[in-house]
């Protein structure tokens, strides 16, 4: 069992510690700081180092004695100094605001390491009276981020940031590349806006940035820029505002080159527009369905011929709307086209509107495209011609057979009635026969006339 009293004695502050005013709580707190994973440093308002923890020495290799009184930026990588100064200025202008900054510092052994630092302005705190700097070594993590950078480079995604207090702007190298600007180019907020194509695009980015700074509204927009080389390019801009105590401290985000995709999309939209114009202008009715028979297109002629508004059918299953046609000729042919992946052409009768349609079904990877037109009038005309041909055949038969008998009798009776040897009784009988034959001939002629003038009739599903 441990000796509690001796342990307490061991934790008692020494006389030297008591003389210096240190309490056990102070000692415990200092030990926690010294053995913390993060490094801690304090800078005065002139950005001179006034304190560095032991953990700071472990991270950077620099002892407290070597750094005290030195300016902070003397070991910052030259390429990162502007970014660090921007973060420090933001911290100086916003008391208590934690400002995160990632940059490189020179290790005492001569190589550079990456630090992730949080600056917090505690100058107004009488117990601290300094800028608190909490930092950690992220060199290994940065290596992974470099891989991410390469991925972003391939994806053409850059970063940017605007300090709200100073209105200074930071661009990543990829952002400069997207703008086709020199890597040494230092953007301004006005210059940033002016890269966007004059008119709607520039007005949009100006409005988006204003909403971000004043109203903390994020945005995700696709706009056109005119690069430093004068090229027109589509970009996607993501805008993220950051507020502290109701005040915007910075606006940051990403910029992606989407020119290739966007132009392909615009071309596709244009092609679809042209296709739709064609499909709406053709005389045929047209509709399209996907693999699940959901209607994806329905032109105005389909609306007209089938008395079905496109608003009532697009996005719905064809056979839910036309359930009565399940099992019909059209139903079978449409399924045949999809199952065999072959074009199917056929004719079908729609009893609902007493109409015959000539139908062509074209399968594709996306589904089925169907063109159809009303052929009722043409079929009626053909049917009428066929019926007329049948009538002509009957007329021809009547003329060649039926009409000959009464005509031959009439001709023979005429010869008899002119015979001078016939008495009056025989002549009267001959006249009666002649009249009967004439009536018979008239009836045949009337039949021929009726068949010639027989009215046309519409075809039915039975023929």
Beta strands, then each sheet from edge to edge (+ up, - down):
strand 1: 39-43
strand 2: 49-52
strand 3: 99-106
strand 4: 112-122
strand 5: 130-137
strand 6: 157-163
strand 7: 169-171
strand 8: 219-226
strand 9: 232-244
strand 10: 247-257
strand 11: 285-290
strand 12: 295-298
strand 13: 344-350
strand 14: 355-363
strand 15: 367-374
sheet 1: 2+ 1- 5+ 4- 3+
sheet 2: 7+ 6- 10+ 9- 8+
sheet 3: 12+ 11- 15+ 14- 13+
end
